[in-house]
Amino acid sequence: MGTIDPVTLAVLNGRLEQIADEMDATLFRSAFNPIIAEAHDASHGLYHAETGETLVQGKSGLPIFVGAMAFAVKTVIDKAARDGGLEEGDVYIFNDPYDGGTHLSDFRLVQPIFRDGKVFCYLASVGHYHDVGGNVPGNYNPAATESFQEGFLMPPVKLFEAGRFRQDVVDILQANSRLPNSLYGDLNGQINALKLGEGRLRDLLDEYGDATVATAFEELKSRAATLMRAQIASLPDGTYRAKDFLDNDGIVDEALPLELAITVSGEKLTLDFTGSAPPCLGPVNIARSTTVAACYVAMKHIFQEVPANAGVLEPIEFVIPENSILAAKAPRPVGGYTETILRLIDLSFQALAQAAPERVNGCAYGTINALSLAGYRREDGRRWVMFSFFGGGHGGHPEGDGLNHGNAPISTATIPPLEILEAAYPVMFRQWALREDSGGPGRNRGGLGAVYEIELLEEKADAFLFGERGRYAPPGVVGGEAAAMNRFTYPAGPDGGEAHPPMASKMVGIKLAQGQKVRLETPGGGGYGDVLERAPDAVAEDVRLGYVSADAAAKTYRAIIAGDGSVDTAATEILRAESAQ
């Protein structure tokens, strides 16, 4: 391997990132399914020819796929080796969550790029398909006890064989989806993204030469590893522990503990999950590759300067017990993987708050609240499936209050706009608002969750919810307090009344009639710092904006807000002095 000057390296880094970014944009603009087209639940990148490691990822793709896609590409490398090798024009497709995947909804396309008869690198695309079979439309099935109830599993097979498109594979895919046209559109969007990426990459290789670009790949990885070691070395040596819980697994109504011990030793970081729950019956298990990917996302939040490539993981050792919820094997259900990896990010914040409070946030709202509504259109009997995820508050941080109504910190995805959802499905949002008093109190307040109320416009439909944080609120850090918990309300019956899921955050088979509504009240983010250190004027502004009620201001912040919105300074000083005793 040769050397490369810094200017050329910077230019190539920008050009390579642009290739991945253009692949992202191509899929986002052409996908049929709003979860990809609007929410950007997809990712593209370039991967190492021998190891499958992430070389470059698009900035608009989901960070969780940085680690997971490396395992996916390695799966294809190993598969091809067993089958006698690769040919130019091959493209593999699969969604196996136990072998380089996340859950069955995420379909991966992996393509080798040949130069002079050898694989130079791989391009890959992953996108969340709208429906891939299973018991629940949209595939988030909180009552699943095996993966067969979550959707169909496609092992790595060739979608293109030496450039020849295999229609038989697409026929199988479409036959196993409630929305075959949506699947077909998303698949073609991924194929076009790969074609564009291949063309852009070949242009770059022709311009700079294969050897120069290969050197750039190695140098970028090396620099990422060096930077990560320096970031780790800036932390005080020691072991820092945290423990949190999932509400339940959707089958057995018992809390599931997750434990993390982070050990800092010079330039090395060890993440030890010993003590976490064993594999469970329900679908909050995750595969080992998914656990590693979640840790990458957590570290990226904490060490923000490091780039998105495999070098970041070089100084990190993982201790993930084989017999645990974090290393599930087939056919354990894994469809709710999002809820578990969000908790792993929370654990990382809680643990490292003890070592580097200036680097961490209060925990975010901690659930995507995957909600599906499904039925048939009365005018023509066509199947419709509305699947979406919903936002909440992010944690307070050293520099200020948390973000109100953000998306989950596992991704850069956006919450699908209500106008898009209403245009695509027979629903109307009667409320889409911030949730008062939901942010965790602290010197810097956690961001607010949201209230969504959705009315059914069709004659009937079924609703399904897969959420978390219904019993264990998002914690604060550095003395900050917890946020409000998740709350879901649905009709108690045809005669009215309200009901809540017996398992707090998960429910299947809710029957809705025209005009009936479901309501989500999502958690806020945890607070940062001592609540009594929050300036009374800031509390008064929160009350004025409707973020905090006057009662909560007095009870939690020990700040008395007068009827005109001003701070009653004397009463506040007395109340705070009493609280400090």
Secondary structure, DSSP 8 states (H G I E B T S, - for coil): -----HHHHHHHHHHHHHHHHHHHHHHHHH-SSHHHHTT--EEEEEEETTT--EEEE-TTS-THHHHHHHHHHHHHHHHHHHTT---TT-EEEE--TTSS-S-TTEEEEEEEEEETTEEEEEEEEEEE-S---SSSTTS--TT-SSGGGT-----SEEEEETTEE-HHHHHHHHHT-S-HHHHHHHHHHHHHHHHHHHHHHHHHHHHH-HHHHHHHHHHHHHHHHHHHHHHHHTS-SEEEEEEEEES--SSS-S-EEEEEEEEEETTEEEEE-TT-----SSTT---HHHHHHHHHHHHHHHSTTS-SSGGGGTTEEEE--SSSTTS--TTS--TTHHHHHHHHHHHHHHHHTTT-GGG----------EEEEEEE-TTT--EEEEEE---B----BTTB---SSB--TT-------HHHHHHHSSEEEEEEEE-TT-S--SSB-----EEEEEEE-SSEEEEEEE---SSS----BTT-------EEEEESSTT--EE--TTSSEEEEEEEETT-EEEEE------BS-GGGS-HHHHHHHHHHTSS-HHHHHHTS---B-TTS-B-HHHHHHHHHHHH-
